[in-house]
Amino acid sequence: MLQLNLSKAFTLMESGPVVLVSTHHGKKDNIMTISWTMVLDFTPRFAITTGEWNYSFAALRENKECVIAIPTVDMLNEVVGIGMCSGADTDKFAKFKLTPIPGKFVKSPLIKECLANIECKVIDIVKKHNIVVLEAVAAYIDAERKEKRTVHAVGDGTFIVDGRRIDRREMMAAKIPNGV
């Protein structure tokens, strides 16, 4: 085996789905791109990593809500573009021609063009590691959308696209929660 520089070790595990996180602060909606995400368990709890360096962080901390929107591969240029500019001086919905849809339980908007949207409440912020713990209060999927492949950031400017789905539900039935 070839030894890898430790500064690149995160690229071996970072490949979770890239998401867009929308927030609402004052009278302004914003979107940030997040590639550091985590499912916490079989409940609708998730975590993202972000902090003071992101314009949206103040909205997360003060309003304690957001929407996790899950884009697909056909949106990759918009996803990267959103991550390359700041909501402090850019209306990202307008610049990237995305449609905000009012949430039912949070003021943060859903993103119409995304495959799925999850309305969330912030239930904890672990300051030491910049981890924002979220609890979903509603989830939506666009079942009519033809493109369903999500993208995964490697961490070095490259991405992996979902491939085919392999079914092992029968083999794993004893471990799959009821209703999943």
Residue, then its C-alpha position, 0 to 999 in steps of 0.5 A: m500500500l502507498q502511504l497517503n499524506l495525512s493532510k489528504a486523509f479526509t478525502l477518503m471519507e468526505s464523500g457524503p452528499v453535497v447539500l444546499v442549506s437555506t436560511h432566512h435572516g431578517k428579510k433575506d434568504n440565503i443558501m450555502t453549499i455544505s459537503w460535510t454532513m452526517v446522519l446521526d441515527f435512524t431518527p430524523r437527526f442530522a449534522i452539518t459542519t459550518g461556522e462563523w466563516n459562513y455568512s449563513f451561520a448567524a442565521l442558524r445560530e439566531n433563528k435555529e432553523c434551516v432547510i437542507a435541500i438535496p441537489t442532483v448532478d445536473m445542478l453541480n455548476e450552481v452548487v459549486g457557484i453557490g459555495m464560491c460566493s457570499g450571501a453577504d453581497t449576493d442574492k444567491f436565489a437570483k444569481f443562480k436562478l433558483t426558486p424559493i418555496p415557503g416552508k410549512f414549519v420554518k421561515s427558511p425556504l425550500i429550493k424548488e429545483c432540488l430533488a428533496n428538501i428537509e425542514c430542520k430545527v437547530i437542536d445543538i451547536v457543538k462549538k468546539h467542532n463547528i457541528v450544527v445538529l439538526e432535527a427534521v420537522a418535515a421532508y419532501i421529495d420531487a418524485e417526478r424529477k427525472e434526474k435523481r443522482t446526487v453528487h459527493a465532494v471528494g474535498d479536492g475540487t472533484f466530485i463523485v456521482d451516484g451510480r446504480r442502486i443495489d438491493r440487499r433489503e431482504m438480506m438486511a431486513a432484520k436491521i432495517p427500521n420499520g417503515v423504511 
